[in-house]
Amino acid sequence: MAMGTKRGREQQEVLFYATERAEAPGHPFYQELNRVLEEAKFDGFCERECAKFYHSKLGRPSLAPGVYFRALLIGFFEGIGSERGIAWRVADSLSLRHFLKYGLNEATPDHVTISRTRRLFDEGTHQAVFTFVLGEVAKRGLLKGKTIGIDATSLEANAAMKSIVRRDTGESYMEYLRRLAQEAGLEGSDEDLRRADRKRKKKASNEEWRNPHDPDAEVTKMKDGSTHFAYKAEQAVDLDTGAIVAITTHSGATGDCTSLETTLPEAGVAIANQIATPTANGQHKVHERGLQEAVTDKGYHSDRTLQTMASAGVRSYIPAPKQPRNWDGKAEEKAAFDANRRRVTGERGKGLLKRRGEFLERPFAHQYETGGMRRVHVRGLINVAKRVLLQAAACNLALIMRSLTKAGTPRGLAERSLAILGVISWLWSTLEGHQAAHRRSLVKNTTIAGCRWLRPRSCGSSSVCRKMAV
């Protein structure tokens, strides 16, 4: 298959329209976002990165890589998690057609084309797009890189608990219950077995059970107390600006201390690459400044984590759980523990922990709550990682848009415009009320005093009214 390109899709629009074309309220936001991407030459970068997946000439031209990545970015801005929903929304919106550079007489990509393109591009290509957007964030001064916060959240997988099977025998849960009843010499219907199973002490262990449709997902207890198959997304966020510098995806039951060993080095490399400056020979010189501090919650506290950060030259700010410790023969561990506790209890440590709650929880809310990806609609760790990377890239683009338009989504821009109109309407009605009060006061003073040159009294209800009184 040959690769579709932006230039290959360019066409002359019709010169005359029978009627004026309608424009949706989302146009201003997407026009500004399109301008940002055009200035960064986003489509050209995507085509260069994806050229290796296509034949140079043979085959029908594919979906342009820039269109594919833009379509998944739309999922974040419109709050749509599934590729099918994105395809429907694009086909239904004039604003999104314009953003994807599709004419009124062109068919927009369907969900099959989008999902096939996702499977074609590897995870490294999606990582390259995320890094490209992070570079645009750094160019605008929205990346400091000195202090980062690391946190993780669970994403519900596209797999049902009722579909679990045994890892050793491949039995479904009902087949497993029937075998237990047969071994115990019991008889009954499936409903009787389920009723008896409610009283049995049990645990859905990942060592014993799996989902045949999504083997990478793991049984996880969610924050609301329910149990689902899930994935874990962990990200590092700049605590000075809120930019996401690195994001990794793991199975749902992966421990925080284990996933940190992957996220922290990626964050350090990303920050070092973004703050590096090119030299005369084409190489890059890394500044002495860079990643210096890391802030997490107490779930990441362990001796191995503290020693890893200390060996990497990163100061840790991790609250320690209150429990007795035996330090016999653990001099290095105790030194790292005491240094971390001293930093956490200091004034700067307390301030960083407060900032962590603001800058770490907010991107999660934007990406997975309003962004519509609290439940993923793809299967497999690699596919989930691709979606999570582009969701984080869109969140960084929203940070750029917020610095330009004071709104990070089309809905936010519309709500901001309505708020401004509301303030203007309130001011107008307030001034109208004060002017009416002044006219009534003027008529009353003239009638009583018999002199129309008498200065009218102000109602004194506000500073605006007092200033208008002459």
C-alpha positions in Angstrom: 0.0 0.0 0.0 1.3 3.5 -0.8 1.2 6.2 1.8 -1.4 8.9 1.5 0.0 12.4 1.9 -1.4 15.8 2.6 -0.2 17.1 -0.8 -1.8 14.2 -2.5 -5.2 15.1 -0.9 -5.1 18.8 -1.8 -7.9 19.8 -4.2 -9.5 23.0 -5.5 -12.7 23.8 -3.8 -15.7 24.9 -5.9 -15.6 28.6 -6.7 -19.3 29.3 -6.0 -21.9 28.0 -3.5 -25.6 28.1 -4.0 -25.9 29.1 -0.4 -23.5 30.2 2.3 -21.8 27.4 4.1 -22.8 27.0 7.8 -20.0 27.3 10.4 -20.2 25.6 13.8 -19.2 27.3 17.0 -16.1 25.0 17.3 -14.4 26.6 14.3 -12.4 29.3 16.3 -10.8 26.7 18.5 -9.9 24.3 15.7 -8.7 27.1 13.4 -6.3 28.2 16.1 -5.2 24.6 16.8 -4.8 24.0 13.0 -2.6 27.1 12.8 -0.4 25.8 15.7 0.0 22.4 13.9 0.7 24.1 10.5 3.4 26.3 12.0 5.0 23.2 13.6 4.8 21.3 10.2 3.0 18.5 12.0 1.7 16.7 8.9 5.1 16.6 7.2 6.7 15.2 10.4 4.0 12.4 10.6 4.6 11.5 6.9 8.3 11.2 7.4 7.9 9.0 10.5 5.4 6.7 8.8 6.9 6.4 5.4 8.7 3.1 6.4 5.3 1.4 6.8 4.3 1.8 3.2 5.5 1.0 -0.3 6.8 4.0 -2.2 4.5 3.5 -5.3 2.4 0.3 -5.3 -1.1 0.1 -4.0 -3.9 2.5 -3.3 -3.0 5.6 -1.3 -3.8 5.1 2.4 -5.2 7.3 5.0 -2.7 10.2 5.4 -0.7 9.8 8.7 -1.5 13.4 9.7 -5.2 12.7 9.3 -4.9 9.6 11.5 -3.1 11.4 14.3 -5.4 14.4 14.1 -8.4 12.1 14.3 -7.2 10.6 17.6 -6.4 14.0 18.9 -10.0 14.9 18.3 -11.0 12.1 20.6 -9.5 14.1 23.5 -10.9 17.5 22.6 -14.4 16.1 22.0 -14.4 13.6 24.9 -14.8 10.5 22.8 -12.9 7.3 23.8 -13.7 4.9 21.0 -12.5 5.1 17.4 -16.0 4.3 16.2 -17.3 7.4 18.0 -14.5 9.5 16.6 -15.4 8.4 13.0 -19.1 9.2 13.6 -18.3 12.6 15.1 -15.9 13.6 12.2 -18.5 12.6 9.6 -21.1 14.7 11.3 -19.2 17.9 12.0 -18.2 20.7 9.6 -15.7 22.0 12.0 -13.9 18.7 12.2 -14.0 18.2 8.5 -12.3 21.5 8.1 -9.7 20.5 10.8 -8.9 17.3 8.9 -8.9 19.1 5.5 -11.8 17.1 4.1 -14.1 18.8 1.6 -17.9 18.5 1.7 -17.8 16.0 -1.2 -15.3 13.7 0.4 -16.0 10.7 2.6 -14.3 10.9 6.0 -12.3 7.9 7.3 -14.4 5.2 9.0 -13.5 3.4 12.2 -12.1 0.4 10.4 -9.6 2.5 8.5 -8.6 4.3 11.8 -8.1 1.0 13.7 -6.2 -0.6 10.9 -3.8 2.4 10.7 -3.3 2.2 14.4 -2.3 -1.5 14.2 0.0 -0.7 11.3 2.0 2.0 13.1 4.2 0.8 15.9 4.4 2.2 19.4 7.7 4.0 18.6 5.9 6.1 16.0 3.3 7.1 18.5 6.0 7.9 21.0 7.7 10.1 18.3 4.5 12.1 17.8 4.2 12.6 21.6 7.9 13.8 21.7 7.2 16.1 18.8 4.3 17.8 20.6 6.4 18.0 23.8 9.1 19.8 21.8 6.5 22.4 20.8 5.5 22.8 24.4 9.2 23.4 25.3 9.6 26.0 22.4 6.8 28.1 24.0 8.5 28.1 27.4 6.0 25.7 29.0 8.5 23.1 30.1 10.9 23.8 33.0 12.0 20.2 33.8 13.5 20.8 37.2 10.7 19.3 39.4 8.4 16.5 38.2 5.6 14.6 39.9 4.9 11.0 39.1 1.5 9.3 39.7 -0.5 6.5 38.1 -4.2 5.7 37.5 -6.2 2.6 36.5 -8.0 2.4 33.1 -10.8 -0.2 32.8 -10.0 -2.7 30.1 -12.3 -3.8 27.3 -12.7 -7.2 29.0 -15.4 -8.6 31.2 -14.9 -10.4 34.5 -17.5 -13.0 33.6 -15.2 -14.2 30.7 -12.3 -15.2 32.9 -10.7 -18.7 32.4 -8.3 -20.7 34.5 -4.6 -20.3 33.4 -3.9 -24.0 34.1 -6.9 -25.8 32.7 -8.6 -23.1 30.5 -11.9 -23.7 32.3 -14.5 -20.9 32.5 -15.7 -19.9 36.0 -18.9 -21.9 35.7 -17.0 -25.0 34.6 -14.7 -24.5 37.5 -17.7 -24.3 39.9 -19.2 -27.5 38.5 -15.9 -29.3 38.9 -15.7 -28.2 42.6 -19.3 -29.3 43.2 -18.6 -32.7 41.6 -15.5 -33.3 43.7 -17.5 -32.4 46.8 -20.4 -34.7 45.8 -22.9 -31.9 45.4 -25.6 -31.5 42.8 -27.6 -28.6 41.7 -28.4 -26.1 39.0 -26.0 -23.3 37.9 -28.1 -20.8 40.0 -27.6 -23.0 43.1 -23.9 -23.1 42.4 -23.7 -19.4 42.1 -25.6 -18.9 45.4 -23.3 -21.3 47.2 -20.3 -19.7 45.7 -21.2 -16.3 47.3 -20.4 -17.8 50.7 -17.1 -19.3 49.7 -14.0 -17.4 50.5 -12.3 -16.8 47.2 -9.9 -14.5 45.4 -9.6 -13.7 41.7 -5.8 -14.0 41.5 -4.0 -13.0 38.3 -1.8 -16.1 38.8 -4.8 -18.3 38.4 -7.2 -16.4 36.1 -6.9 -14.5 32.9 -9.2 -13.1 30.2 -8.9 -14.9 26.9 -9.9 -11.9 24.8 -7.3 -9.5 26.4 -4.5 -11.5 28.1 -2.5 -8.4 28.9 -5.2 -6.9 31.2 -5.1 -7.9 34.9 -7.6 -8.1 37.7 -7.4 -4.8 39.6 -9.4 -3.2 42.4 -10.5 0.2 41.1 -10.8 3.4 43.2 -14.5 3.0 43.6 -14.0 -0.4 45.2 -15.2 -2.5 42.2 -13.0 -5.2 40.6 -12.3 -5.1 36.9 -9.7 -6.1 34.3 -7.6 -3.0 33.9 -4.4 -1.3 32.7 -2.2 1.1 34.5 -1.1 4.5 33.0 1.7 6.2 34.8 2.9 9.7 33.9 5.5 12.3 34.9 4.3 15.9 34.9 6.3 19.1 35.2 5.1 20.6 38.5 5.9 24.1 37.3 3.8 24.2 34.2 1.6 21.0 34.1 3.2 19.6 30.9 3.3 15.8 30.6 7.0 14.9 30.0 6.6 11.0 29.9 3.9 8.4 30.1 4.1 4.6 30.3 1.5 1.9 30.3 1.5 -1.3 32.3 -0.7 -4.2 33.3 -3.3 -3.3 35.9 -1.6 -5.1 38.9 1.9 -3.7 38.4 3.2 -2.1 41.6 4.1 1.5 41.8 7.7 0.9 42.7 8.1 -1.4 39.7 6.6 1.0 37.1 8.6 3.9 38.5 11.8 2.3 37.3 10.5 2.7 33.7 8.8 6.1 34.0 11.6 8.0 35.8 14.4 7.3 33.3 12.0 8.1 30.4 11.2 11.4 32.1 14.9 12.2 32.6 15.8 11.5 29.0 12.8 13.5 27.6 13.7 16.5 29.7 17.4 16.3 28.8 16.6 16.1 25.1 14.1 19.1 25.2 16.4 21.4 27.1 19.5 20.5 25.0 20.8 23.2 22.6 22.4 22.4 19.1 26.1 23.0 18.7 28.1 24.0 15.6 28.9 20.4 14.6 25.2 19.4 14.6 25.3 17.7 18.0 23.3 18.7 21.1 24.8 20.0 24.3 22.8 19.2 27.5 22.6 22.0 30.0 23.7 21.4 33.6 20.1 22.0 34.7 17.6 19.3 34.2 15.6 16.8 36.2 16.5 17.5 39.9 13.5 16.7 42.0 10.8 14.0 41.9 7.6 14.1 43.9 5.2 11.1 44.4 2.7 9.8 46.9 3.5 7.3 49.7 2.6 4.3 47.5 6.0 4.7 45.8 8.0 4.7 49.1 10.5 1.9 49.3 14.2 1.5 50.0 14.9 0.5 46.4 13.1 3.6 45.1 14.9 6.0 47.3 18.3 4.5 46.5 17.5 4.6 42.7 16.7 8.3 42.9 19.7 9.0 45.0 22.0 7.2 42.6 20.5 9.1 39.7 21.1 12.5 41.4 17.4 13.2 41.9 16.1 14.5 45.2 13.0 12.5 46.3 10.0 13.9 48.0 8.0 10.8 49.0 5.9 10.7 52.2 6.9 7.8 54.3 4.3 5.4 55.8 4.2 5.4 59.6 5.6 2.0 60.6 8.5 0.8 62.8 11.7 -0.1 60.9 14.7 -2.2 61.8 17.9 -0.5 60.4 20.4 -3.1 61.5 22.9 -3.5 58.7 21.1 -1.0 56.5 23.2 2.1 56.8 22.7 3.3 53.2 19.0 2.6 53.3 18.7 4.6 56.5 20.6 7.5 55.1 18.4 7.7 52.1 15.3 7.4 54.3 16.3 10.1 56.7 17.3 12.5 53.8 13.9 12.0 52.1 12.0 12.5 55.4 14.0 15.7 56.1 13.1 17.1 52.7 9.4 16.1 52.9 8.9 17.7 56.3 10.6 21.0 55.2 8.8 24.0 53.9 9.7 23.3 50.2 8.6 19.7 50.6 5.2 20.7 51.9 4.7 23.1 49.1 5.7 20.5 46.5 3.3 18.0 47.9 0.4 20.5 47.7 1.5 21.3 44.1 1.4 17.6 43.3 -2.2 17.4 44.1 -3.0 20.2 41.7 -0.8 19.4 38.7 -0.9 15.6 38.8 -4.7 15.1 39.3 -5.7 17.7 36.8 -4.1 16.0 33.8 -5.7 12.7 34.8 -9.1 14.4 34.9 -8.5 16.0 31.5 -7.3 12.9 29.8 -9.5 10.2 31.2 -12.6 11.8 32.7 -13.5 14.7 30.3 -11.3 13.1 27.6 -13.5 10.0 27.6 -10.8 7.3 28.2 -11.4 6.1 31.7 -12.4 2.9 29.9 -10.3 1.9 26.9 -11.9 0.4 23.8 -8.9 -1.4 22.4 -7.2 -4.6 23.6 -3.6 -5.5 24.2 -0.9 -3.5 26.1 0.6 -2.1 22.9 -2.7 -0.8 21.5 -3.5 0.8 24.9 -0.1 2.4 25.0 -0.6 3.9 21.6 -3.9 5.5 22.6 -2.5 6.7 26.0 0.5 8.3 24.2 -1.8 10.3 21.9 -4.1 11.2 24.7 -1.1 12.7 26.6 0.0 14.5 23.4 -3.4 16.0 23.1 -3.3 17.1 26.7 0.0 18.9 26.0 -1.6 20.6 22.9 -4.4 21.7 25.2 -1.8 23.4 27.4 -0.5 25.3 24.4 -4.1 26.3 23.4 -4.8 27.4 26.9 -1.8 29.8 26.7 -3.1 31.2 23.5 -6.9 31.2 23.8 -7.4 30.8 27.6 -9.3 27.5 26.9 -8.0 24.0 26.3 -11.0 22.5 24.5 -13.7 23.8 22.1 -16.3 23.5 24.8 -14.1 25.4 27.2 -13.8 28.2 24.6 -17.5 28.3 24.1 -18.2 28.4 27.8 -15.6 31.2 28.2 -17.3 33.2 25.4 -20.7 32.7 27.1 -19.2 33.8 30.5 -17.8 37.0 28.9 -21.2 37.8 27.3 -22.9 37.2 30.7 -20.5 39.7 32.4 -21.2 42.3 29.7 -24.9 41.8 30.0 -24.7 42.1 33.8 -22.7 45.3 33.6 -25.1 46.8 31.0 -28.1 46.0 33.2 -26.4 47.4 36.3 -25.6 50.7 34.5 -29.1 50.9 33.2 -30.4 50.5 36.7 -28.1 53.2 38.1 -29.0 55.6 35.3 -32.7 55.1 36.0 -32.1 55.8 39.7 -30.3 59.0 38.9 -33.1 60.2 36.7 -35.7 59.6 39.4 -33.4 61.4 41.9 -33.1 64.4 39.5 -36.9 64.7 39.0 -37.5 64.5 42.8 -34.9 67.2 43.6 -36.1 69.6 40.9 -39.7 69.2 42.1 -38.9 69.9 45.7 -36.4 72.7 45.3 -38.0 74.3 42.3 -34.6 74.7 40.7 -33.5 72.5 37.8 -29.8 73.4 38.4 -29.7 71.7 41.7 -27.1 68.9 41.8 -28.9 65.5 41.8 -28.2 63.2 44.7 -26.7 59.7 43.9 -28.2 56.6 45.4 -24.8 55.7 46.8 -25.4 52.0 46.2 -22.0 51.4 44.6 -18.8 53.0 43.5 -20.0 53.1 39.9 -23.0 55.1 41.0 -20.9 57.6 43.1 -18.6 58.2 40.2 -21.5 58.9 37.8 -22.9 61.5 40.2 -21.8 64.9 38.9 
